[in-house]
């Protein structure tokens, strides 16, 4: 299972960015994909998750209505469209993937993915998003 993040950069408050998570090495349709971020001096937090199995999505309150997670099966890529960016969105953004577990809400799946990645130190390099004027 391999995922690689890209698309970060410097953007002004109120601006937009689209992050990409390119996946390989697994059957894309059977996996849940989560986006996580770690701001300077803070712990990593889950912000959104998508189940490729049933299309369900989840967002934490701080990004709900501003961020949109989507999947392109043809490209084995999950996107995070980020609009109305705020300085507090500044962070390194990571994506992570794990097999879909039947009967588990997408919100819980995001937590499971994070636990696995934290425990196995599987995080990639991430992509830096800086929101500043």
N, C-alpha and C positions, 0 to 999 in steps of 0.2 A: 504494500500500500504506500503510494507516494503522492503527496500533494505539494504544490509549489505556488506560493503567493506572489502576486505582482500588482502593479498599478498605483502604488502609493506615490506621494509627492507633497509639494507645498501648495496650499490653497488658501484663499482668503475666507474669512468668516462669511457664511451664506453661500459659499460655493459648493461645487459637486465634484465627486470623484467616483470612478468605478474600479473596484478591486476585482481581480480574477484569481481563481483557485483552480489550477490545472491538475487533474487527477490521472493517475496511471497505476497499473499493476493490480487492478481489481475490477470487478463487474460493477460499473458505475451505478446502475439502476438498483442495486441491492444495498446501497450505502446511504447513511445519513452524513451530511456535511455541515460542519459548524464553523462560524466565524467567531474569533476571540480577539481581545486586544489587551495590551498592557501599557498603561500610561506611566510616565516617569515616576518612580517612587511608589507605585501602586502594584497590587497583585493583578495577575491576569484574570480577565472576566469574560464570560461568554456573553455574546450580544445577539446572535441569531443562529438559527439552525433550520435546515431543510431536509426533509426526507425524500430522497429520490424514489423510494418505494411507493409512497402514496401521495406525494406532493404537498404534504402538510408543512407549514412553516411556523416559526416562533421568533418573537423579538422581545428583548427586554424593554422595559418602559422607556428607558433613556434614549432609545433609537427608534421606537415605534412611530410610524408616520413619516419618518425621515429616511430610513434605510429600507431597501428592498433586496431580498435574496432571491436568486433565480438560478435555473439550471439549463444548460445547453447540452443535451444528450449527444448530439452529433460531435461536439468538441470535447466531451468529457470535462466540462468546465462549469464551475459554479461562480456566480458573480455576486458582488455586494455593491449595489448602487447606493451611494451615500449623497443625499441632498441636504441643503440647509445646514451645512457643517458649522460646528461651533468650536471654539478653542479647546473646550473640554473633550473633544473627540480626538485630540492629538494623542497618538499612541502608535506602538508597533502592532500591526494587525496580522493575525495568524489564521489559517484555516486548518481544519483537522477532519478526519473521516473515520467512521467505523461502521460495521455491519448494522443494518437495520434490525431492531429487536421488536418483534410483534407485540402489540399491546402497550407499548411504552409511549407516553406522550412526547412530542418533539422537544418540549421544554426539558423534560427529564433526560431525553437522549443527549441533549447538549451537555448536560452535567456529566453523564457517563463518559462521553467522548473526552471531556476535559480531564476527568479523573484518570483515564487510560493514558492519555498523552503526558500528564504530569508524572504519573507513576513510572512510565517507561522512558521519560525524557525524549519524547518523539518529536517535539516541536521543531519546525523548520526555522529558517532565518526570519521569516515574516517580511512585511513591507511597511515602511514608515509613512505615516500620514501626519502631516504638520498643518494645523489650521492656525494661521496667524496673518495679521495685516502688516 
